[in-house]
Amino acid sequence: MDIMLFHSIYGLRPAVRQAADRLRAAGHEVWTPDLFDGRTFTTVEEGMEFNDGIGREELLKRAVLAAAPYSGRGLVYAGFSLGASVAQTLALGDEKTRGLLLLHGTSDIAPNASAPDLAVQLHVAEPDAFETDDWLSAWYLQMGRTGADVEVYRYPGAGHLYTDPDLPDHDAEAAEATWRVALGFLDSL
């Protein structure tokens, strides 16, 4: 599978590269575009300030430009938190998308979005301050209206970015469970 993996608000940190290596070891081709031009951050607030300076439109433009050379292959879009939001936006706009793997995040869905039979898998903490229960319920219904085939996995007690071993949110057990299920999902596409 060809996978476009987008980083979180922290930037292209070692955890993203480690995730890409894990996916490559499972036989996938993976690209990890740096949407922040080499900048990484130690706090969510720093990352958000930088991201706000770039703006959503520019961030998506960078993502589209990174994915464009490979999109004809039929990509799986994936991402962590902010990167999941970016991945979702691109996946819903690319008719050749093979799948969507969301780790720790989702995004708004346009009312006219259509994704018949798109395989979507979401992994998220429970509870998660950034992905509240009300939000996730609405997102799930909206994604279902696009025609996507959606699976949601919740991890009780895990922190928001629980797959990142360098953050306080890290939960090794939840992270391993996530990767086990996600690799099975990718193999099924």
C-alpha positions, 0 to 999 in steps of 0.5 A, spaced: 500 500 500 502 507 498 501 511 504 501 518 505 502 520 513 501 527 515 504 529 522 501 532 528 501 539 530 508 538 533 511 537 526 515 532 523 518 529 529 521 522 531 515 518 532 512 520 525 518 517 522 518 511 527 511 510 525 513 510 517 518 505 519 513 500 522 509 501 516 515 500 511 517 494 515 510 491 514 511 492 506 508 499 505 511 505 501 510 511 506 511 518 505 512 523 511 511 530 508 514 536 512 508 541 512 512 545 517 518 546 513 523 543 518 520 546 524 518 542 530 515 544 537 515 541 544 508 544 546 501 544 543 501 551 544 507 553 540 505 548 534 498 551 534 501 558 534 505 556 528 500 553 524 495 559 525 500 563 522 501 558 516 493 558 515 489 552 514 489 554 506 496 554 506 497 547 510 492 544 505 496 546 499 502 544 502 499 537 503 496 537 496 503 538 493 506 533 497 501 528 495 500 530 488 506 526 485 503 519 488 495 520 488 494 517 481 497 510 485 491 510 489 493 512 496 491 511 503 491 517 507 493 517 514 495 522 519 496 524 527 491 529 530 492 535 526 495 530 520 489 526 521 485 532 519 489 534 513 489 526 511 481 526 511 480 532 507 485 530 502 482 523 502 475 525 501 477 530 495 481 524 491 477 519 488 482 514 487 483 514 495 484 507 497 483 508 505 483 513 510 487 511 517 486 517 522 490 517 529 487 521 534 483 526 530 478 528 525 475 534 521 469 537 519 466 534 513 463 538 507 455 537 506 456 534 499 462 530 501 461 523 497 466 517 499 462 511 497 465 504 500 471 508 502 474 504 508 476 509 514 479 507 521 479 512 526 483 510 533 482 515 538 483 516 546 477 516 551 476 521 553 479 526 548 479 533 549 480 534 542 475 529 540 469 529 544 464 524 545 459 529 541 463 531 536 465 524 534 458 522 534 456 527 529 463 526 525 461 518 525 454 520 522 456 525 517 462 520 515 457 515 514 452 519 510 458 520 505 458 512 504 464 511 507 465 504 511 467 507 518 470 503 524 472 507 530 476 504 536 477 508 543 482 507 548 480 508 555 485 512 559 490 514 554 492 521 552 490 524 546 497 523 542 498 516 546 502 513 540 508 518 541 513 515 545 516 522 547 510 525 549 506 525 556 500 522 553 504 516 551 500 509 553 504 503 550 499 498 551 494 502 547 499 504 542 501 497 540 493 495 540 492 501 535 498 499 530 496 491 531 489 493 528 491 499 523 496 494 520 490 489 519 486 494 516 492 496 511 493 489 509 485 488 508 485 494 503 
